[in-house]
Amino acid sequence: MALSTLEFWDAFYAQKGDCASNEWYYGEATVLEVLDELLPAAAAAPADVLHVGCGTSLVGEALSARGHRVVNVDYSTEAISRMRSRFPERRYEALDCRRMGDALGEAAFDVLLDKGTVDSMTAARATREAHGAALAREFARVLRPGGRAFVFSSYGPDEEKDMMTLLRAGGADLSCRVLEHAPFEYPDQSVTYLYTLQKHGAAAAAAAAAA
């Protein structure tokens, strides 16, 4: 089964059972270290955060504990049911992040966070471009003007899988930053990458529409 399929992930989390949380690339402490310089402190400006492909990660819990308003989504009902049982006071939704539709609405979030989901959904060459385009469009759709999607990836911009092309979306800018954090899964790889998709602000969107 391909990494991009629901069957793969339901089987993965069913096999894991009710064991401890599973983190991809690195744990919540590393993610928070990176986000500390990118997100305003919740005490000053709590953000509406969408954590896509959350699986059984504790990143969303860590952001909630800091005061942000977090919605966690994954299309694996196995993962979502486990997290709902562990954290009934938090919001976990079984949704496909390529097409979340009316469940979350447009322009609902200040921040979108992904750690490995885009990498998994674009793993197969045959569906890479279609899945990448769907993800980028949906990320831009749910972000508010000026909002940002932070995509943690093991793929650099010059590799065969061209993330700078896959994540392009109309009405948004895309940038890449090298992180000096090695991923758990690839001990020979000394860095990972943070792609930031920033939706144009209201003024820029209005100017583009009028042009």
C-alpha positions in Angstrom: 0.0 0.0 0.0 1.2 3.5 -0.9 2.0 6.0 1.8 -0.7 8.3 0.4 -3.5 5.9 1.0 -6.0 5.8 3.9 -5.7 2.0 4.0 -1.9 2.3 4.8 -2.4 4.7 7.7 -5.4 3.0 9.2 -3.4 -0.3 9.2 -0.4 1.6 10.6 -2.3 3.0 13.6 -4.3 -0.1 14.2 -1.0 -2.0 14.5 0.3 0.6 16.9 -2.7 0.2 19.1 -2.9 2.5 22.2 0.8 2.9 22.6 2.6 6.2 23.0 2.4 8.9 20.4 4.2 8.6 17.2 6.3 11.5 15.9 7.7 12.0 12.4 11.1 13.6 11.9 11.3 15.0 15.4 9.3 15.6 18.5 7.2 18.5 19.7 10.1 20.2 21.5 11.9 20.7 18.2 8.8 21.9 16.4 8.1 24.4 19.2 11.7 25.6 19.2 11.4 26.4 15.5 7.9 28.0 15.9 8.9 30.1 18.8 10.5 32.6 16.5 7.7 32.4 14.0 4.5 32.5 16.1 3.6 35.4 18.4 3.3 34.2 22.0 -0.3 33.0 22.7 -0.5 35.4 25.7 -0.2 38.3 23.3 -2.0 36.9 20.3 -3.5 33.4 20.5 -3.6 31.9 17.0 -6.2 29.6 15.3 -4.0 26.7 14.3 -4.8 23.8 11.9 -2.6 20.8 12.5 -3.0 18.6 9.3 -2.0 14.9 9.3 -1.8 15.0 13.0 -1.8 11.2 13.5 -1.0 10.6 17.1 1.5 13.4 17.4 1.6 15.6 20.5 2.5 18.8 18.6 -1.1 20.0 18.6 -1.4 19.3 22.4 1.8 21.3 23.0 0.4 24.3 21.1 -2.9 24.0 22.9 -1.1 24.0 26.2 0.5 27.3 25.1 -2.9 28.9 24.7 -3.4 28.6 20.9 -6.7 27.4 19.5 -5.9 24.1 17.7 -7.9 21.9 15.4 -6.2 18.6 14.6 -7.1 16.7 11.5 -6.2 13.3 10.0 -8.0 11.0 7.6 -7.1 8.0 9.6 -10.1 7.3 11.9 -7.8 4.9 13.8 -5.5 7.8 14.7 -8.3 10.2 15.4 -10.3 7.8 17.7 -7.2 7.2 19.8 -6.4 10.9 20.2 -10.1 11.7 21.0 -9.9 9.1 23.8 -6.7 10.5 25.2 -7.6 14.2 24.9 -11.4 14.5 24.9 -11.2 18.2 25.7 -9.4 18.9 22.4 -10.7 19.0 18.9 -9.8 16.1 16.6 -11.5 15.7 13.2 -11.4 12.8 10.7 -10.8 14.8 7.5 -8.8 14.4 4.3 -6.5 17.5 4.2 -6.7 17.6 0.4 -10.4 18.4 0.6 -11.7 19.6 4.0 -14.6 21.3 2.4 -17.3 23.0 4.6 -16.1 21.1 7.7 -13.6 23.9 8.4 -14.6 26.7 6.1 -12.6 29.3 4.2 -10.1 31.7 5.8 -10.6 30.1 9.2 -6.9 29.8 10.4 -3.9 32.0 11.1 -1.5 29.1 10.9 -1.4 25.7 9.3 1.1 23.1 10.5 2.3 20.0 8.8 5.1 17.6 9.7 5.5 14.9 7.1 2.0 14.8 5.6 2.9 16.5 2.4 6.0 14.2 2.1 3.8 11.1 2.5 1.0 12.3 0.2 3.4 13.1 -2.6 5.5 9.9 -2.2 4.2 8.2 -5.3 5.4 9.6 -8.6 2.1 8.8 -10.3 0.0 10.9 -8.0 2.6 13.4 -6.8 1.6 16.5 -8.8 -2.1 16.0 -8.4 -1.8 15.5 -4.6 0.7 18.4 -4.2 -1.6 20.8 -6.1 -4.7 19.7 -4.1 -2.8 20.2 -0.8 -1.4 23.6 -1.7 -4.9 24.8 -2.9 -6.6 23.6 0.3 -3.9 25.0 2.6 -4.3 28.4 0.9 -8.1 28.2 1.1 -8.3 27.6 4.8 -5.8 30.3 5.7 -6.8 33.9 6.5 -5.2 36.7 4.5 -1.6 36.9 5.7 -1.8 33.4 7.3 1.0 31.0 7.0 1.3 27.2 6.4 4.5 25.7 7.9 5.4 22.5 6.2 8.2 20.4 7.7 9.8 18.2 5.1 12.8 15.9 4.6 13.1 17.0 1.0 15.2 19.9 -0.1 14.2 22.3 -3.0 16.8 20.9 -5.4 15.8 17.2 -5.1 13.9 15.1 -7.5 10.7 15.9 -5.6 10.6 19.6 -6.2 8.7 20.9 -3.2 8.9 24.5 -4.4 6.8 23.5 -7.4 4.5 21.1 -5.6 3.5 23.6 -3.0 2.8 26.6 -5.2 -0.6 28.1 -4.8 -2.3 31.0 -6.4 -2.5 34.1 -4.1 0.3 32.9 -1.8 4.1 33.2 -1.6 6.4 30.2 -0.9 9.8 30.1 0.7 12.2 27.5 2.0 14.5 27.5 5.1 17.1 24.9 6.0 16.7 23.5 9.6 19.7 22.1 11.4 17.7 19.2 12.8 18.2 15.7 11.6 15.1 13.6 11.1 14.6 10.4 13.2 14.0 8.3 10.1 17.2 9.4 8.2 20.2 9.4 10.5 22.5 10.1 7.7 20.7 13.3 6.8 21.9 16.3 8.9 19.1 18.8 8.0 15.4 19.1 7.3 13.5 21.8 5.6 10.7 24.2 6.5 8.5 25.5 3.7 6.4 28.5 4.4 3.3 29.2 2.3 2.1 32.7 3.1 -1.3 33.7 1.8 -1.4 37.2 0.4 -2.9 39.9 2.7 -6.2 41.5 2.0 -4.7 44.5 0.2 -2.6 42.4 -2.1 -5.5 40.1 -2.9 -7.7 43.1 -3.8 -5.0 44.6 -6.0 -4.5 41.3 -7.8 -8.3 41.0 -8.4 -8.5 44.5 -9.8 -5.5 44.1 -12.1 
